[in-house]
């Protein structure tokens, strides 16, 4: 254990750790902002008297906004620099939070604000390129795993936002969140190294068209759509699920969700670390079947004494898978991590949007949340089969290269 800890410290010191800290902080606070509507969804939906499908869209719309913006922000970070782009994102988060505080009087207004909160979700396309460029190849999985622990902002939002809302109301909670975002903007400017001299190149030189046609990139998008889409979509919808299914109050639902998010978030760097040493493709063969089995268990909607630990295990596997997928991505697309991160991250955000919407839709159609968990299990099963086929395809291509040599 001590040896592993010592190796981890040495690996962290092998790069520019202040930039890694700035990247983590950017993603941490942005994740808190990104899922605030999900954390406050019980209070919002009760005041606005929303249907199950409306609740699903309410939770999913910031995730959709983040997915769409990641496609743009990734290449922008490669062109203009991740630090400059990161400052822009934090400024947009401040605007979105201010509007949430002052103008969220109707369901339509809240949806519009949720779409703007998607700028916070695009932080992913900033944090990971900063981490990747700050560390050598040997420690890519660990560095990006540490930066991506920032998705633990999900659990902080789930835990604190409902408690603050009980005191000041859910609208004022948006206003109070502007304080940590402003402090993060200051620290991000101080910690992260200036953007490198490579910036400002024509976008077609930074993002070759051949890369965008790379089938392996889109396969990774599919894998991340399941792992991160499942993580953020489920984390955003869990307060609603625990409240509706098990009749727990707003604060208790937030606490249960925070525990799930905590486990999933801190599993991510472990996944990246082990992928560096064992191989990411091998780990995916174990993770996806595990998620499928756990999803089937939850689709039976067992008593909360069983449902809660099973949910924790699902978030653990999803978080672990997030680290594994990006370890694989860093080895393939290091020179254009902004673009790769943007596209793969967009797929994750899109998966996160689809999941709560389908949870709400199936709940409205069938009167049960069982279908949502069965959908998650089905997608994980398909992803597991795809991972096996992809591994065989890579082995076949390597064999052909050796024969040609």
Number of C-alpha atoms within 10 A of each C-alpha: 6 7 8 9 10 11 12 16 11 11 18 17 11 15 18 18 18 16 25 27 20 25 30 29 24 27 31 26 26 30 27 26 30 33 32 29 29 34 36 29 24 24 19 22 17 11 11 11 12 16 14 23 18 18 24 28 23 29 30 32 30 31 36 26 26 33 28 23 25 33 22 17 28 30 24 22 26 27 22 18 23 30 24 15 19 27 18 13 24 24 15 17 24 23 16 24 26 20 19 25 21 12 13 19 12 12 17 11 14 19 20 19 24 30 23 24 32 30 29 33 31 32 33 32 34 31 29 29 29 30 31 25 20 21 23 14 14 13 20 27 32 27 31 30 30 26 28 28 22 25 30 25 25 31 28 24 28 32 23 19 24 26 20 17 19 13 10 11 17 24 20 17 23 26 17 15 21 20 11 14 22 15 11 21 21 13 15 23 16 13 17 21 17 13 15 12 8 11 16 14 13 10 14 9 9 18 20 11 10 8 14 14 10 10 11 15 19 16 16 22 24 19 27 29 26 30 32 28 30 29 31 31 29 28 28 33 27 24 28 30 20 21 17 15 13 13 12 16 13 23 22 17 24 31 19 21 30 26 20 27 32 21 21 29 29 21 22 32 26 20 26 31 25 18 25 20 10 11 15 23 17 14 18 25 17 14 22 27 20 19 30 23 17 22 26 18 19 23 20 15 16 12 11 13 8 12 18 18 14 19 25 21 19 27 28 23 26 31 31 30 33 29 33 31 26 30 28 19 22 21 15 14 16 17 16 20 29 33 28 30 30 32 27 32 31 31 28 31 34 25 27 32 30 20 28 33 24 21 28 28 23 20 19 15 12 10 12 17 22 19 22 23 23 20 19 22 25 18 21 25 20 15 25 22 14 18 22 14 12 15 14 12 12 12 12 11 11 12 12 11 10 8 8 7 6
